[in-house]
Amino acid sequence: MNEKITLTNPNGEKEERTVVCHFKSVSDSRPNIKNIPILVVDKNEQNNGNDVLEFFWEKDGLYQAINDQAAWSEVKGIFVSMIKNTIEVVGVE
């Protein structure tokens, strides 16, 4: 996926980012993020030689940082499972 998006910060500052992926969990086992779109973007930074990613969820019609600890835990679990290829995903090319 090589899509670019423009993020607008609360102060009005705009940044262009590359979308890594986006997904939505439909599982009842993840009630904090069920049917909520999750957006993963490249932060254009590196930490110890690794690319840094940012995760956002759609709340109130806007993509926002995930500040809910339970939801963040569920998102991390899904993303790690996607990397390890241990979770069924639909629409991945």
C-alpha positions in Angstrom: 0.0 0.0 0.0 1.5 3.3 -1.1 -1.3 5.7 -0.3 -0.5 9.1 1.2 -2.8 11.0 3.5 -2.8 14.5 5.0 -3.2 14.6 8.7 -4.4 17.9 10.3 -3.3 18.4 13.9 -5.5 20.2 16.4 -3.4 23.3 16.0 -4.2 23.3 12.2 -0.7 22.1 11.2 -0.8 19.6 8.3 1.5 16.7 7.7 1.6 14.2 4.8 2.1 10.6 5.8 2.3 7.2 4.1 -0.4 4.7 5.0 1.0 1.4 6.1 -2.4 -0.3 6.4 -5.9 0.2 7.8 -8.2 -2.4 9.3 -11.3 -3.1 11.3 -11.8 -5.9 13.8 -15.2 -7.6 13.6 -14.5 -10.1 16.4 -16.5 -10.1 19.6 -13.3 -11.0 21.4 -12.1 -7.4 21.0 -15.1 -5.3 22.3 -13.1 -2.1 22.7 -12.3 -1.8 19.0 -15.1 -3.9 17.3 -16.1 -2.3 14.0 -13.9 0.8 14.6 -11.6 1.7 11.7 -7.9 1.6 12.7 -5.3 3.5 10.6 -1.6 2.8 10.7 0.8 5.4 9.2 4.5 5.7 8.9 5.7 8.5 11.3 8.8 9.2 9.1 11.1 8.5 12.0 13.4 5.7 13.1 14.2 4.3 16.5 17.2 2.0 16.8 17.0 1.4 13.0 13.3 0.5 13.0 10.6 2.6 11.3 8.2 4.2 13.8 4.5 3.7 13.2 1.5 5.7 14.4 -1.9 4.2 15.1 -5.2 6.1 15.0 -8.8 5.1 15.5 -11.9 6.7 14.2 -13.9 8.4 16.9 -16.6 11.0 16.4 -15.9 11.1 12.7 -12.2 11.9 13.1 -9.1 9.8 13.3 -7.5 10.3 16.7 -4.6 8.8 18.7 -5.7 5.7 20.7 -5.7 6.9 24.3 -7.8 4.1 25.7 -5.4 1.5 27.2 -7.7 -1.5 26.7 -8.3 -0.5 23.1 -4.6 0.0 22.5 -3.9 -3.4 23.9 -6.4 -5.0 21.4 -4.9 -3.0 18.5 -1.4 -4.1 19.3 -2.5 -7.7 19.6 -4.1 -7.6 16.2 -1.2 -5.9 14.5 1.3 -8.4 16.0 -0.9 -11.3 14.8 -1.0 -9.7 11.3 2.8 -9.5 11.2 3.1 -13.1 12.4 0.4 -14.2 9.9 -1.6 -15.9 12.7 -4.8 -14.1 12.2 -7.3 -14.3 9.3 -7.7 -11.1 7.4 -9.9 -10.2 4.5 -8.9 -7.9 1.6 -5.1 -8.1 2.0 -3.1 -8.3 -1.2 
